[in-house]
């Protein structure tokens, strides 16, 4: 038993190291490309582009991706967290690394060209596929393959947000890894190693810099409850829109689906350019209260629509980052409203934005504990946990009462599995018709 635990712990460390390097390389590739492409060499500076460039850039990226994808075999196209969930829950073979190569370059093109997707979803896929590569080299069994895939996903989340503990909780809640000592130790080790790799390159705040937060009074709890209800409703709308866009476009050619999503993003970017790319620069502006009410409303609506359509139409990017942007926008809107009209207001823009971000993440991913741990790790402020728990639980309950225990990932996976079953039934029927001479 001790030798087995030591072996899997060492494999967790190797997985964390490789995942951390791969995810960091992916982020660096995005940032170097944006520095070369965008005005003033500034990362995420899509707002400085002219209107026609904000329209043409995502469309051009989608055309490139569409032509590339249509030259790939169908089994090489699936990427992201949904692809990872499909393999972990339903398939016996290891996660193919060829799809991870598609994810790396596809995600790079999608994000740099300004489409409304994130780098965290691709990062999780890259981390897990890297672990599967290790498993194949060492001829590990199915359980060990799945465990290392989860460890790679944890390392990716930890490296992305500088939140090692949240990375561990994330794979338990989202990837549904069963909690046992033998399971959790390699995941913890991988998460720690992934965080160390990221900190060596980016320092203490890999994703965005969280300002010092002013915690509101107990008199603001009704506002926080109301904000949780609003975020729960928005999470429901987002998941429904993701599902609908996936259901109606699964039979579309990749070129048509990608270009349609990019056209919509390019149009929305005329009014809300901050939706383009990863959008974490917008979070910094929300934290420091530099965006007005009208701008925040446009950002919220445009980000929700553009991301839901893009993810539903299978652009090779993720939705974790956009969920944070949307939640931050809700928090910024609430703060602007209550500071003028609510007599018990004592908070700050950063406070409302931060708790809004983790609430939307929780309600979208069905990961309330991971969201709260991320809140604690990102802020280092234990006093924010109480209002954070209130808004997260309220958003989670509201969303669950409306659509049940389904996350954006599982909703998209259900659509995919249903489509695969329908295609199998259709093929079976055609085969029977041929055999019967019809």
N, C-alpha and C positions, 0 to 999 in steps of 0.2 A: 504493500500500500504506500509506504513512504517513497519507494523508488518511483512508483507510478505518479505520485503527486509531484515529485521533483521533476520528472520528465515533462509533465504537462505544464508545470510552472516555467520551465526553461523554454518550452515551445511558445508559451504566452509572451515571454520577453522578446523572443525573436520576432514573433508576429507584431508586437507593439513597435519594435524598432523599424521593421520594414514598412508597416502601415504608416507610421509617423513620417518616415522619409518620403513615401509615395504621396501622401496627402499634402505634405509641405511643398513637394515639387509641383504638384498640381496647382496649389495656390500661387506659388511663385511664377509659374507659367502664365497664369491669368494676369497677374499684376504687371509682369514684364510686357506682356502683349498690350495691356491697356496703356502703360506708360509710352509705348511706341506709337499707339494708334490715336489716343485721345489728346485734345488740346492741352497745351502747357505741360505735357508729360505727366498729368495728374491722374492717379488711379480713381476710377469711377466718375470722371468728369464728363458724363454724357450731357449734362445740362448745358455745357458750353458749345455743343454742336448746334448747327443750324437746324431748323425744322425739317428740311428735306433729308438731311443726313440722319436725323433721329428716326426717320421713316425708312430710309434705304438700308441703313446698317443692319438692323435685325432681319430684314427681308433677304438681304444678300447672304447673311449667315445661314438662314433657313434654306435658301436655294442650294448652297454648298452642301449642307447637311443632307438635304433631300436626295441629291444626286449620289452622295457617298452611300447613304443607307440603302438606296435602291440597287446598289451593286453588291450589297452584302447578302449572304444567305439569311433566311428569315430567323433562324435560331441564333444568329449573332447580333441581332438588333436589340433585344430586351436589355435594359440597363437599370441601375438605380436601386432604391430600397425595395420597390415592389418586386423586382427581379430577384433580389436576395431573399425576400420573404417566400417567394414561390419555391425556390430551391430548398430552403430550410424546412418548409412545412410539407411539401408534397413530392419532392424528388429525391432519389437515392444517390445519384452521382454527385461528384464534387462540383463546385461552382466553376464554370469555365473561365479561364483567364483571358481568352480571346475577347469576350464581351467586355472585360475591364479595359482592354486596350481601346475598344470602341468608345467606352465611357470616358476615358481620359481625353481623347482628342475631340469627341463629340461634345462633351461638356465644356471643353475649352472654347470651341467655336461658338457654342450657344451663348455662353456667358459673355465672352469678349465682344460678340456682335450686338450685345445689349438686350437679348431676350430675357424675359422676367422669370428667371430661375436662379437657383443658388448653387454653391459649390459643396455644401455639406452632404446632400444626398449622393452626388457622385463620389465624395470622399468615403462615405460608408461602404459603398459598393467596392471601391478600390481597396480599402482596408480588408474587407472580407474576402475578396478574390485573391489578394496577396496571401492570405492565410490558407486558402484552398490550394494555392500553388505549393506551399510548404507541405500540406497534407499529401498531395500527390507524389512529391519527391520522396517523402518518408514512408509512403504506403500506410497512412493512418486509417483507422476504421471510421465508419460513418459518424459515430457519436463524437469522436475527436475532431473530425472535419467540421462538424457543425459548431462545436465549442470554439474552435480556433476562428471560424468565420465570425462568430459573435464577438470574440476578443478583438479581431481586426476592426469591427464596427465600433466597438467601444473606444479603441485607440484613435479612430478617426474623429469621433465626436469630441473626445478629450483634447486632441490636438487643435481642432477647429476653434473651440471656445475657451480653451484653458480651464477646463472643468473636468478633472479626472474622475471625481465621484459621480457627477452627472452622466458621464460616459458609461459607467458601470450600470447605473440605474436605468439608463436609456435602453440597453440591450435586454434587460430583464422585462421592462414594460412593453417595448415596441417589438422586439424580436422574440419575446416570450421564452427566454432562457430560464429553465427551472433552477431555482436557488438551491444549490448544495455547495459544500465546502470545495469539493473537487472541481465544480464548475466555476465558482466565483473567484478562486485564487488566480488562475491564468488570466481571467478577464481583468481583474484589478491590476495585475502586473503589466498587461498590455496597455491598459489605460494610463498608468503612470509613465511607462516608457514613451508612449506617444506624446504625452504632455511635455516631457523633458525635451524631446526632439523639437517640438514646436517652440518651446521657450528659448531654446538655444538660438533659434532663427528670429523669432518675433518678440521675445520678451514676455512680459506679464499679461498683455492684453491682445491676444491674437486677432479677435474679430472686431471689437470696438471698445473704446475707452468709456467706462462707466464713471460719471461724475459723482461727487459727494452728494448724497441724497438727503433731503429734508423730509422726515417722516411726518405725516399728518397727525392730527389729533383723533381721539376716538369719535369725535363729532363727524368725522368724514366717513365713518363706516357705512352709512346708507349710500353714499356716493360710490363707494367701492363695490358694494353689493350690486348696485344698478349697473356699474361698469362690467361686472362679471356676467350679468344677464345679457347685456348687449354683445359682449365678446362670444358668449355661447351661441347666440343667434347668428352672428357672423360666421363662426366656425361651421355651423350647420349649413349655411348658404354656400360657403366655400367647398365643403365636402360634396354637397349636392351638385354644384356646378362642375367640379372635377369629374364626378360620376357620369353626369349627362354628356359632357363633352367626350369622354372616353367611349360611352355606349354608342354614340352616333358616328364615331369616326374610326372605329377599329378596323373597318374594311377599306378605309382610305389608303391610297398610296402614301408612303412617307413624305414625298415631295409636296403633295397637296396639303397634308395635315400640317407640316412644319411651316409652309408658306402662309397658310391661313392664320395660324397662331401668331406668326411674326407680323403679318399685316395688321392684326388687331393691336399688337403691342406697339407698332410704329404709329398707329393712329392715336392711341391713348397717350403715347409719349409726347404728342404735340401739346397737351395740356398738363401732363404730369411726367416730365422727363426723369424724375427721380426713381421711377419704376424700373428703369433699364439696368440690366446687370444685377449684381449682388445687392446694391442699394444700402449698404451699411453706412455710407456717408450721410444718408438721410436720417438714420438713427441718431447719429451724433448731433445733427441739427435739431432733432426733436428733443434730445436730452438737454440741449442748451437753449431751448425755447426761441429758436430763430425762424420757425415756420408759422405762418398765420393760419387761422381757422380754415379759410377757403383752400389753401394749399394742402393742409392735412386731409381735408375731406376728399379732394381730388386724388391725392396719393392713396388713400385707403380704398376707394372704389376702383381706381385704375389698377392697383396692385392685385386686388382680389380677382378681378375679371381676367387680367392678362395672365396671372400665374395659374389660375384654375384651367383656363383654356390651353395654355402651353403644356402643363403637366398632363392634362387629359389627352392631349394629342401627341403625347410621348416624346416631346423634346427632351434630349438627354441632360436634364438638370433636375434639381430637387426643389422641395417646397418648405423645408424647415426654416430657412432664412426668410422667405416671404411671410411666413406666419409670424415671425418676430417683428417684421416691418409693419404688418397690419395691426398687430397688438399694440405696438408702440404708437402708431398713429391714433388709435382709439384712446390710448392714455393721454396723448398730447391734446386731443380734442376735449376730453373731459376736464383736463386741467385748465384749459383756456376758458371753458364755460364756468366752472365752479369758482375760479378766482374772482370773478366779477359778480356772481349771483348767489354764492353760498356763504353764509355768515361765519361758518366754522372752519373755513379753509385755512390750513397752515402748511400745506405740502409744497411740492415743487414739480416742475415739468419732468425732471428726471425720475422722480418717485413714481408718478402716474404712468409714465412711459415704460418704466422697468417692470412694474407689476402687470401692465397690460401685455407686454411682450410674452412673459412666461405663461399668462393665462391663455393667450391665443395658441401658444405652442402646445400647452396641455390639452386644450379642447380639440385641436386639430389632429394631434398625434396619439391621443389617449395615453398621455404620459405625465400625470399630475405630480408624482413624486420626483421624477427627473427634472421637471420644470422648477419645482421648489428648491431642489438641491442646486440647480444651475443659478437660481436667484441668489442663494446664499454664497455660492462660490464667486459669482461675478461681482457682487457688491461688497462682500466681506462685512455685511451689516446685519447682525442678528435681529435688530429691531424691525426690519422690513419683512420678516417671516410671517408675523401675524396677519398684516393686511394681504400679504402674498397668498397665504393659505385661504383667506376668505374669498379673494377674487378667483383663485384657481378652482376651488371647490364649486363656487357658484357657476362659473363658466362651464365646468365639466358636467355638472348636474343638468344645466339648461340644455346643453348640446345632446347629452345622452337621452333626456326625456323626449327630444324631438326626433332623433335618428337612431337611437340605440347605441350599443357598444361597438361602433364601427369608426375607425380612424380614416383619414384620407388615404393612407397606404392600403389598408384592408379593403376599403371601398373599391379602389382601383384594381386590387388583386381579384376581388370577387367578379368584377366585370370581365377581366381577362380570363379567369377560370371558366366562367359561363360561356364566353365566346369560344374557348377551346373545346368545351364539351359539345356545343352546337356544331362546330366544324367536324368533330369526330363522329357525331350522329349522322351528319350529312354525308360524310365519306362512307360510313357503314351502309347507309341507305343506297347510295350510288353503286357500291360494290354488290349488294344484294340484287339490285335491279339488273346489273350486268350478268350476274350468275343465273338469274331467272330468265334472261333473254328479253328483258323489257326495253 
